[in-house]
Amino acid sequence: MHKSTQDQYVRLAWNATAKAEQLARDAERYARDEDHRRKVEPLAAAGRLWAEVAQSYAAIAAVLPEPLPELPTTEPTEY
């Protein structure tokens, strides 16, 4: 089955969301370690950018038309 453009943008949004989530988790982890706190701000900023990318992909997916249902294929009948 062929994926629609809308499905592709939804998948991109999910992937970008996962990236943002991972960066947020990393920032949270480093915030607890005094020796690594300098990494928190860049990780949080990168996470925010990925979250914005995810929102953009989701917005694009929302305005794309729904894919048309596949038409059934029929064999020609002989009369």
N, C-alpha and C positions, 0 to 999 in steps of 0.2 A: 504494500500500500504506500502510495506517495504522500509524504508529509506536506501539508499546506504551508504557505508562507507564514500564516498566522501561528501555526504550531511551532514553526522554527523560531519565531520571535518569543513565544511563550517559553520555549526551552532556553533560549538565550537569557531571558529574564530570570529563570530559576537558577541558572548557572552563575549569573552575576550576584544574585541574592546569596547563594552559598559562599561565594568569594567574600562578600561583605561580612557575612556572619563569621567566617573564619578569622578575618582580620580583626573584627570586634573581640572575638575570644582571645586572640593573641594580645591585643592591647590590654584587655582585662588581666590576663595572666602577668604581663610585664608590669602592670601598675602595682601589683602586689610585691614585686621584687625591687628593692631600693637601688640595686646595682644596674637595673635595666629600665628604669623609669624614663630615660631619654628616648626610648623607642616607642613609648605610648602615643605621643602626639602624631608622629608620622604614620603609625599603624591606624590610628583612629581616622586621620585625614584620608588615607587610602580606602579605608572601609566606607567612609561617607561617599567618596567618589564612586565606588562600586555600587553602593545603594542607589545613587542617582542614575547610574547606567541601567540598573535593573528597572527602575521606575520608567526610564525612557523606553526600554524594550517593551515593557508591559503596556505603556501608552500606545506604542505603535501597534502591538498585537490587538489592542482594544478597538482600533479604528479600521483594521483590515476586515474585508468582508469574510463572512463565514464561507468555508469551502463548500462547493456544491456537492450534493451527494453523488456518488458514482452511479451511473445508469447501469442497469443490468444488461448484460450481454446475452443476446439470444441467438440461437442458431437459426438460420433461415429454414422455414418449413416448406416442405414440398407439398403441393396440392395435386 
